[in-house]
Amino acid sequence: PLYRTEIAADGAEEIRALLEKGEIDIITFTSSSTVKNFVEALNGTPIPPETRLAAIGPVTAATCRELLRAPDCTANASTLDGLIEAILG
C-alpha cells in the first residue's frame, strides 16, 4: 500500500479527559477516516454540545453527521485553507 491510516492511541485518554472537562473548543476533521478513528478513540466519551465540529468537505461532513452530529461548519473548498475559512466564518 502507498499509505495506511492507523489510530494513534497516544493522547486518546488525555483528549477524553479534556472533552469531559469541556476544555476543547473545536475539533477539525480532514477526512472521513479521521471522524471514524476519532469516534473509535473516544470509546464512548460524549462530545459536549458547545464543542464545535468542523469538516473539510461534504463527504467528511456526512460521516460526521452519521457518527457524531452535524458539523458546525463545513469548508466550501476541500482544502486546509477552506477549512480555516469555514471555521473563521
C-alpha positions as CSV (number, residue, x, y, z in Angstrom):
1,P,0.0,0.0,0.0
2,L,1.0,3.6,-0.6
3,Y,-0.2,4.7,2.8
4,R,-2.1,3.3,5.7
5,T,-4.3,5.1,8.2
6,E,-3.9,4.0,11.8
7,I,-5.3,5.1,15.0
8,A,-2.8,6.7,17.3
9,A,-3.5,5.5,20.8
10,D,-1.2,8.1,22.3
11,G,-3.1,11.0,23.8
12,A,-6.6,9.5,23.5
13,E,-7.0,9.3,27.3
14,E,-6.0,13.0,27.6
15,I,-8.4,14.0,24.8
16,R,-11.3,12.2,26.5
17,A,-10.5,13.9,29.8
18,L,-10.4,17.3,28.1
19,L,-13.7,16.7,26.5
20,E,-15.2,15.6,29.8
21,K,-14.0,18.9,31.3
22,G,-15.3,20.9,28.4
23,E,-11.9,22.2,27.6
24,I,-11.9,21.6,23.8
25,D,-13.3,24.4,21.7
26,I,-13.3,22.8,18.3
27,I,-12.5,19.5,16.6
28,T,-11.4,19.5,13.0
29,F,-11.9,16.6,10.7
30,T,-9.9,16.4,7.4
31,S,-11.4,13.2,6.1
32,S,-14.0,10.6,6.9
33,S,-11.3,8.3,8.3
34,T,-10.4,10.9,10.9
35,V,-14.0,11.0,12.0
36,K,-14.1,7.2,12.2
37,N,-10.8,7.0,14.1
38,F,-11.7,9.8,16.4
39,V,-15.0,8.1,17.3
40,E,-13.1,4.8,18.0
41,A,-10.6,6.6,20.1
42,L,-13.3,8.3,22.1
43,N,-14.5,4.9,23.3
44,G,-18.0,6.3,24.1
45,T,-16.9,9.7,25.6
46,P,-19.6,12.2,24.6
47,I,-18.6,15.5,22.9
48,P,-20.1,18.4,24.7
49,P,-22.6,20.4,22.6
50,E,-20.5,23.6,23.0
51,T,-17.5,21.9,21.3
52,R,-17.7,22.9,17.7
53,L,-17.1,20.3,14.9
54,A,-15.6,21.4,11.6
55,A,-15.4,19.3,8.4
56,I,-13.1,19.8,5.4
57,G,-15.9,19.0,2.9
58,P,-19.3,17.4,2.3
59,V,-18.2,13.8,2.4
60,T,-16.5,14.3,5.7
61,A,-19.5,16.3,7.0
62,A,-21.8,13.3,6.1
63,T,-19.6,10.9,8.1
64,C,-19.6,13.4,10.9
65,R,-23.4,13.5,10.8
66,E,-23.6,9.8,10.7
67,L,-21.2,9.0,13.6
68,L,-21.4,12.1,15.8
69,R,-23.7,15.0,14.8
70,A,-23.9,17.7,12.1
71,P,-20.7,19.7,11.9
72,D,-21.0,23.4,12.9
73,C,-19.1,24.4,9.8
74,T,-18.1,22.7,6.5
75,A,-15.4,24.1,4.1
76,N,-16.7,25.2,0.7
77,A,-13.3,24.3,-0.8
78,S,-12.0,20.9,0.5
79,T,-8.6,22.3,1.5
80,L,-6.9,23.3,4.7
81,D,-7.4,27.0,3.7
82,G,-11.1,26.3,3.0
83,L,-11.4,24.6,6.4
84,I,-9.8,27.6,8.2
85,E,-12.1,30.0,6.3
86,A,-15.1,28.0,7.4
87,I,-14.0,28.0,11.0
88,L,-13.4,31.7,11.0
89,G,-16.7,32.1,9.2
